[in-house]
């Protein structure tokens, strides 16, 4: 299995652990020897600001991805970029029935989007 480096910024939502995230994201298939991703958990106000600034949408959302524009395939560790998550918006979207599997699915979706961006580079 390829190496996966993970940096987490902000408070993890209830029930979600670094180990759970690491295991879930470690299942994502890719062709790199090693990849790195930052996951940042933010409040809806910050997410709304990011969405407005970068997507011109005046609303909050549950997830945004920001690819690292300078990453190349020749680096020992490919830094894919950052995934920004609003736990409040995620729970609002799925309701209080959100499970750990829903969280894993959301984060895997983010990593796959970053990988897709880097394949196109």
MISERO-240908 format. One record per residue (C-alpha): residue number from 1; residue in three letters; x, y, z. Coordinates in nm, 3 decimals, always signed. Each point is the difference from the previous one (the first is absolute). Example, Ala and Ser with C-alpha at 12.3 -4.5 7.8 and 13.67 -1.06 7.14 Angstrom:
<rs>
r resi 1	resn ala	u +1.230	v -0.450	w +0.780
r resi 2	resn ser	u +0.137	v +0.344	w -0.066
</rs>
This chain:
<rs>
r resi 1	resn unk	u +0.000	v +0.000	w +0.000
r resi 2	resn unk	u +0.126	v +0.349	w -0.088
r resi 3	resn unk	u +0.095	v +0.245	w +0.271
r resi 4	resn unk	u -0.265	v +0.256	w +0.096
r resi 5	resn unk	u +0.093	v +0.308	w +0.204
r resi 6	resn unk	u -0.284	v +0.182	w +0.170
r resi 7	resn unk	u -0.011	v +0.337	w +0.171
r resi 8	resn unk	u -0.317	v +0.089	w +0.190
r resi 9	resn unk	u -0.080	v +0.358	w +0.100
r resi 10	resn unk	u -0.292	v +0.088	w +0.225
r resi 11	resn unk	u -0.225	v -0.200	w +0.228
r resi 12	resn unk	u -0.117	v -0.338	w -0.124
r resi 13	resn unk	u -0.377	v -0.054	w +0.006
r resi 14	resn unk	u -0.132	v -0.244	w +0.262
r resi 15	resn unk	u +0.091	v -0.362	w -0.064
r resi 16	resn unk	u +0.252	v +0.077	w -0.274
r resi 17	resn unk	u +0.361	v -0.080	w +0.086
r resi 18	resn unk	u +0.331	v +0.051	w -0.176
r resi 19	resn unk	u +0.043	v -0.378	w -0.022
r resi 20	resn unk	u -0.341	v -0.045	w -0.161
r resi 21	resn unk	u +0.076	v +0.269	w -0.257
r resi 22	resn unk	u +0.346	v -0.145	w -0.067
r resi 23	resn unk	u -0.144	v -0.349	w -0.056
r resi 24	resn unk	u -0.280	v +0.126	w -0.225
r resi 25	resn unk	u +0.225	v +0.216	w -0.216
r resi 26	resn unk	u +0.257	v -0.277	w -0.017
r resi 27	resn unk	u -0.251	v -0.201	w -0.206
r resi 28	resn unk	u +0.004	v +0.255	w -0.284
r resi 29	resn unk	u +0.186	v -0.144	w -0.298
r resi 30	resn unk	u +0.267	v +0.214	w -0.164
r resi 31	resn unk	u +0.324	v -0.043	w -0.190
r resi 32	resn unk	u +0.228	v +0.209	w +0.221
r resi 33	resn unk	u +0.256	v -0.145	w +0.239
r resi 34	resn unk	u -0.120	v +0.241	w +0.267
r resi 35	resn unk	u -0.260	v +0.275	w +0.025
r resi 36	resn unk	u -0.073	v +0.269	w +0.257
r resi 37	resn unk	u -0.329	v +0.178	w +0.072
r resi 38	resn unk	u -0.105	v +0.267	w +0.246
r resi 39	resn unk	u -0.353	v -0.019	w +0.141
r resi 40	resn unk	u -0.127	v +0.313	w +0.168
r resi 41	resn unk	u -0.324	v +0.009	w +0.200
r resi 42	resn unk	u -0.159	v +0.347	w +0.005
r resi 43	resn unk	u -0.314	v +0.177	w +0.113
r resi 44	resn unk	u -0.273	v +0.089	w -0.255
r resi 45	resn unk	u +0.102	v +0.369	w -0.002
r resi 46	resn unk	u +0.351	v -0.084	w -0.120
r resi 47	resn unk	u -0.135	v -0.252	w -0.252
r resi 48	resn unk	u -0.241	v +0.262	w -0.136
r resi 49	resn unk	u +0.289	v +0.245	w -0.038
r resi 50	resn unk	u +0.211	v -0.260	w -0.186
r resi 51	resn unk	u -0.291	v -0.099	w -0.222
r resi 52	resn unk	u -0.078	v +0.363	w -0.079
r resi 53	resn unk	u +0.366	v +0.086	w -0.066
r resi 54	resn unk	u +0.095	v -0.298	w -0.214
r resi 55	resn unk	u -0.328	v -0.120	w -0.153
r resi 56	resn unk	u -0.202	v +0.324	w -0.002
r resi 57	resn unk	u -0.280	v -0.173	w +0.193
r resi 58	resn unk	u -0.134	v +0.191	w +0.299
r resi 59	resn unk	u -0.078	v -0.303	w +0.213
r resi 60	resn unk	u +0.169	v -0.252	w +0.220
r resi 61	resn unk	u +0.057	v -0.359	w -0.112
r resi 62	resn unk	u +0.120	v -0.320	w +0.161
r resi 63	resn unk	u +0.326	v -0.051	w -0.194
r resi 64	resn unk	u +0.243	v +0.189	w -0.222
r resi 65	resn unk	u +0.326	v -0.123	w -0.149
r resi 66	resn unk	u +0.302	v +0.217	w -0.073
r resi 67	resn unk	u +0.261	v -0.181	w -0.212
r resi 68	resn unk	u +0.366	v +0.085	w +0.036
r resi 69	resn unk	u +0.084	v +0.154	w -0.334
r resi 70	resn unk	u +0.374	v -0.067	w +0.022
r resi 71	resn unk	u -0.009	v -0.373	w +0.074
r resi 72	resn unk	u +0.173	v -0.226	w -0.250
r resi 73	resn unk	u +0.011	v -0.374	w -0.043
r resi 74	resn unk	u +0.379	v -0.003	w +0.050
r resi 75	resn unk	u -0.011	v +0.107	w +0.363
r resi 76	resn unk	u +0.060	v -0.268	w +0.265
r resi 77	resn unk	u -0.328	v +0.103	w +0.164
r resi 78	resn unk	u -0.269	v +0.155	w -0.222
r resi 79	resn unk	u -0.175	v +0.273	w +0.199
r resi 80	resn unk	u -0.350	v -0.012	w -0.145
r resi 81	resn unk	u -0.135	v +0.304	w +0.183
r resi 82	resn unk	u -0.261	v +0.080	w +0.261
r resi 83	resn unk	u -0.350	v -0.121	w +0.072
r resi 84	resn unk	u -0.211	v +0.247	w +0.199
r resi 85	resn unk	u -0.303	v -0.140	w +0.182
r resi 86	resn unk	u -0.284	v +0.164	w +0.187
r resi 87	resn unk	u -0.135	v -0.259	w +0.242
r resi 88	resn unk	u -0.305	v +0.217	w +0.064
r resi 89	resn unk	u -0.089	v +0.007	w -0.369
r resi 90	resn unk	u +0.068	v -0.371	w -0.040
r resi 91	resn unk	u -0.240	v -0.078	w +0.283
r resi 92	resn unk	u -0.254	v +0.247	w -0.138
r resi 93	resn unk	u +0.016	v -0.175	w -0.339
r resi 94	resn unk	u -0.030	v -0.355	w +0.135
r resi 95	resn unk	u -0.193	v +0.070	w +0.315
r resi 96	resn unk	u +0.084	v -0.130	w +0.342
r resi 97	resn unk	u +0.002	v -0.354	w -0.140
r resi 98	resn unk	u +0.347	v +0.059	w -0.148
r resi 99	resn unk	u +0.223	v -0.298	w +0.069
r resi 100	resn unk	u +0.375	v -0.054	w +0.005
r resi 101	resn unk	u -0.039	v -0.162	w -0.341
r resi 102	resn unk	u -0.149	v +0.329	w -0.128
r resi 103	resn unk	u +0.305	v +0.185	w +0.131
r resi 104	resn unk	u +0.236	v -0.250	w -0.163
r resi 105	resn unk	u -0.188	v +0.029	w -0.330
r resi 106	resn unk	u +0.021	v +0.381	w +0.010
r resi 107	resn unk	u +0.376	v +0.002	w +0.067
r resi 108	resn unk	u +0.072	v -0.271	w -0.258
r resi 109	resn unk	u -0.197	v +0.208	w -0.252
r resi 110	resn unk	u +0.226	v +0.297	w +0.079
r resi 111	resn unk	u +0.321	v -0.199	w -0.047
r resi 112	resn unk	u -0.126	v -0.146	w -0.327
r resi 113	resn unk	u -0.074	v +0.351	w -0.129
r resi 114	resn unk	u +0.354	v +0.110	w +0.087
r resi 115	resn unk	u +0.146	v -0.309	w -0.169
r resi 116	resn unk	u -0.211	v +0.070	w -0.310
r resi 117	resn unk	u +0.136	v +0.354	w -0.015
r resi 118	resn unk	u +0.361	v -0.124	w +0.021
r resi 119	resn unk	u -0.052	v -0.261	w -0.272
r resi 120	resn unk	u -0.095	v +0.283	w -0.235
r resi 121	resn unk	u +0.320	v +0.197	w +0.073
</rs>
